Amino acid sequence: MKCPFCGFAESRVIDSRPTDEGGSIRRRRECMHCGKRFTTYENVERLPLIVIKKNGSRQSYDRNKLLSGVLRACEKRPVSLQQMEALVSDVEQMLQNNLEREVTTAQIGELVIDRIKRLDEVAYVRFASVYRQFADIKTFLTEVNKLLIERQV
């Protein structure tokens, strides 16, 4: 690992710890030339995902886009950032486990819908209204009525 201070190519590992619930490793290193210490992170290399949009165009998967959609749905709701990030990580894990390198926005949306419903019903309705493109109040009420019926069962 190259030292960020002097550029020397050799360093020794002083300490290693798992981070992100075991998803990566944090390493403290010391440069063999200048003696300064620095931190590196080691992550599992994931295969790139391509998202197929509704109009047929393709773009690289962007975690931040998915997280911002979940953040908007959960705005002013009793859902912690940690829960939202866990939801997005869970969806990402499902997509990686699928072994398909191309996924549709519909597949991603359904994975989010299933998980966000368990977190908060209002956030679910907000997300569903955008994702399923509710055309009018009747569609909105139909979805809310489904929630009410599920709650009674």
C-alpha positions in Angstrom: 0.0 0.0 0.0 1.4 3.3 -1.1 2.0 5.9 1.7 -0.2 9.0 1.2 2.5 11.2 2.8 5.7 10.2 1.1 4.6 7.8 -1.6 6.7 4.9 -0.4 5.3 1.6 -1.5 5.8 -0.5 1.6 3.9 -0.3 4.9 3.2 -2.6 7.7 -0.3 -3.3 9.2 -0.5 -2.2 12.9 -4.2 -3.0 13.5 -7.1 -4.6 11.6 -10.8 -4.4 12.6 -14.0 -5.4 10.8 -16.3 -2.5 10.0 -19.8 -2.2 8.5 -21.0 -5.3 10.2 -18.1 -7.3 8.7 -18.6 -5.9 5.2 -15.1 -4.4 5.2 -11.9 -4.3 7.1 -10.3 -1.2 8.5 -6.5 -1.4 8.7 -4.1 1.0 10.5 -0.8 1.1 8.6 2.6 2.6 9.3 4.9 3.7 6.4 8.3 1.8 6.5 10.0 5.0 5.1 8.6 8.0 6.9 7.0 6.3 9.9 3.6 8.1 9.5 0.4 6.2 10.1 -2.6 6.1 7.9 -5.9 4.1 7.6 -7.1 1.9 4.7 -10.3 0.1 4.1 -10.6 -3.3 2.4 -13.9 -4.2 0.7 -15.2 -7.2 -1.2 -15.3 -6.4 -4.9 -18.8 -6.5 -6.1 -19.9 -7.1 -9.7 -21.3 -3.9 -11.3 -25.1 -3.8 -11.7 -26.8 -2.2 -14.7 -30.3 -0.8 -14.1 -32.8 -0.9 -17.0 -35.1 2.1 -16.7 -38.8 2.1 -17.7 -37.9 3.8 -21.0 -35.4 1.0 -21.8 -32.3 3.0 -21.2 -29.5 1.6 -19.1 -27.3 3.1 -16.4 -25.1 2.0 -13.6 -26.7 1.2 -10.3 -26.3 4.1 -7.8 -26.8 3.3 -4.1 -27.2 7.1 -3.4 -30.2 7.3 -5.8 -32.0 4.4 -4.0 -31.1 5.8 -0.6 -32.4 9.3 -1.5 -35.7 7.8 -2.6 -36.1 5.9 0.7 -35.0 9.1 2.6 -37.8 11.1 0.8 -40.4 8.4 1.6 -39.3 8.3 5.3 -39.0 12.1 5.7 -40.4 13.2 9.1 -41.2 9.6 10.0 -39.9 7.7 13.0 -37.4 5.7 10.9 -33.7 6.1 11.7 -31.0 6.6 9.1 -29.5 3.3 10.2 -32.8 1.5 9.4 -33.0 3.1 6.0 -29.3 2.3 5.2 -30.0 -1.3 6.3 -33.0 -1.5 4.0 -30.8 -0.3 1.1 -28.0 -2.7 2.0 -30.5 -5.6 2.2 -31.9 -4.7 -1.3 -28.3 -4.5 -2.7 -27.5 -7.9 -1.2 -30.6 -9.4 -2.8 -29.6 -7.9 -6.1 -26.0 -9.2 -5.8 -27.2 -12.7 -4.8 -29.5 -12.8 -7.8 -26.4 -13.1 -10.0 -28.1 -11.1 -12.8 -26.0 -8.2 -13.9 -28.9 -6.3 -15.3 -32.0 -5.5 -13.2 -35.1 -3.5 -13.9 -36.3 -0.5 -11.9 -39.4 -2.7 -11.3 -37.4 -5.4 -9.6 -35.6 -2.9 -7.4 -38.9 -1.1 -6.6 -40.6 -4.3 -5.5 -37.7 -5.2 -3.2 -37.9 -1.8 -1.6 -41.7 -1.9 -1.4 -41.6 -5.2 0.5 -39.1 -3.9 3.0 -40.3 -0.4 3.5 -43.8 -1.6 4.3 -42.4 -3.4 7.4 -40.6 -0.2 8.5 -43.4 2.4 8.3 -46.8 2.3 6.6 -46.8 6.0 5.8 -43.4 5.8 4.2 -44.7 2.7 2.2 -47.6 4.7 0.8 -45.3 7.6 -0.1 -42.8 5.3 -1.8 -45.6 3.3 -3.6 -47.3 6.5 -4.8 -44.1 7.5 -6.7 -42.9 4.1 -7.7 -46.3 2.8 -8.9 -47.2 6.3 -10.3 -50.6 6.7 -8.6 -52.7 8.5 -11.2 -55.5 9.8 -8.9 -56.8 9.8 -5.3 -58.8 6.6 -6.0 -55.6 4.7 -6.6 -54.1 6.2 -3.4 -57.2 5.2 -1.4 -57.2 1.7 -2.8 -53.6 1.2 -1.6 -54.4 2.6 1.9 -57.5 0.3 2.1 -55.2 -2.7 1.3 -53.0 -1.7 4.2 -56.0 -1.4 6.5 -57.3 -4.8 5.5 -53.8 -6.4 6.1 -53.6 -4.8 9.5 -57.0 -6.4 10.5 -55.9 -9.9 9.5 
